[in-house]
């Protein structure tokens, strides 16, 4: 089985789909690995590093030629896959809800497309979950970015010259990114609070030493969607949450928003009026800015200032820690391949009725086949 690793062409993308560590492991299974020259540069991996791990390093056309599987971080355009054979597998983060035309082009080209972000949220697939591995780093980086922009100390400091108050940090959305943001801000000494629409996260927030800020006395609000993701809330809940958040945000130094709903634009959590209520010099980090943003006024790829408040909208935050993000992402891919590896065939075998395969497979036989994209 030949596995090809592509150099990313998307803007602001420095990650790579394989590292020397996972190249060695893939070769150990019995695969051959071809890496496009320069693929690892953004993650500080040289072509020589790949060669030393046993990979062949070549131009894209030679890497793709006769490949059984092509691995990427962000899904390439079909035009960047010239020479790919029909029936080859493409595994990457494909954003099918945002770029339907690209998925249709994969189907027309005879490519079997695997969307890594569609990995089922099951115990068996946990080690293959790219959303969790990348969100974990994004949550950490959000706190570091906020601290740099805030320009003041996080912990309370008692000195002979007087006391410096601890920073107050509020996390909105307590998925993987939010939990890591809580833990990181706590380690830095901040006074941390957090909220989420899912009632089950209250215990998680408190277990990390943060204060849980939740709407009370609104019945029937659990907020649990498929796979543990949040779903849309009722109008009653939204009104109660807006009132609670408004009073709390005004007292915060740093707010980090992480809320996403799969297949839909990011929910609006902070209005311009709420930004106005914050003290000058405060900071907001919007981790959902690439999906429309949680914060009114946030701009993807920019840091803007509104009413004296800095709103950080860095695109693709995981890529800003490309070496670590690549290490985790490439392990997710290796764990998936190794789970389906057939030693005798020296290739991965993908049973059509397997829950993981059904979950991530978007196209096959010239058609879109994933239930989430049909109907």
FENUR-V439313 format. One record per backbone hydrogen bond with DSSP energy under -0.5 kcal/mol. NH is the residue of the N-H (numbers start at 1). CO is the residue of the C=O. If there is no record, write none. Layout:
BEGIN
nh={NH:NH}
co={CO:CO}
END
This chain:
BEGIN
nh={3:3:4:5:6:13:14:23:24:25:26:27:28:29:30:31:32:34:35:36:37:39:41:43:44:45:50:51:52:53:54:54:55:56:58:58:63:64:65:66:67:68:69:70:71:72:75:80:81:82:84:87:88:89:90:91:91:92:92:93:94:98:99:102:103:104:105:106:107:108:109:110:111:112:113:114:115:115:116:116:118:119:122:126:126:128:129:130:130:133:134:135:136:137:138:139:140:141:142:143:144:145:146:147:148:149:150:151:157:159:159:162:164:165:167:169:169:170:171:172:172:173:173:179:180:181:182:183:184:185:186:187:188:189:190:191:192:193:194:195:199:199:201:202:204:205:206:207:208:208:209:210:211:213:214:219:221:222:225:225:228:229:231:238:239:240:241:242:243:244:245:246:247:248:249:250:251:252:253:254:255:256:257:258:264:266:269:269:270:275:276:277:278:278:281:282:283:284:285:286:286:287:287:289:291:292:293:296:298:301:302:302:304:304:306:309:310:311:312:312:313:313:319:320:320:321:322:325:326:327:328:329:330:331:332:333:334:335:336:337:338:339:340:340:341:342:343:346:347:349:351:354:358:359:360:361:362:363:364:367:369:370:373:374:374}
co={1:32:69:34:71:10:12:19:20:21:22:23:24:25:26:26:1:3:56:5:58:36:38:40:41:40:46:47:48:49:50:51:50:33:35:56:59:60:61:83:64:2:2:89:4:91:93:77:78:79:81:110:85:68:112:70:89:90:114:73:92:95:95:99:99:100:101:102:103:104:105:107:106:88:111:90:113:360:92:114:115:116:120:122:123:125:126:116:128:129:130:131:132:133:134:135:136:137:138:139:140:141:142:143:144:145:146:147:164:157:162:159:157:163:154:167:191:254:193:170:256:171:195:175:176:177:178:179:180:181:182:183:184:186:185:167:190:169:211:171:197:222:198:199:200:201:202:203:204:205:206:205:192:194:212:217:218:220:223:229:225:226:223:234:235:236:237:238:239:240:241:242:243:244:245:246:248:249:168:168:283:170:285:172:261:291:267:294:294:271:272:273:274:275:308:279:253:310:255:284:312:257:285:286:288:289:288:270:295:313:299:313:302:311:309:306:282:304:284:310:302:311:316:316:317:318:319:321:322:323:324:325:326:327:328:329:330:331:332:333:334:335:336:337:338:347:341:342:342:340:349:351:354:355:356:357:113:113:367:364:362:362:370:370:371}
END
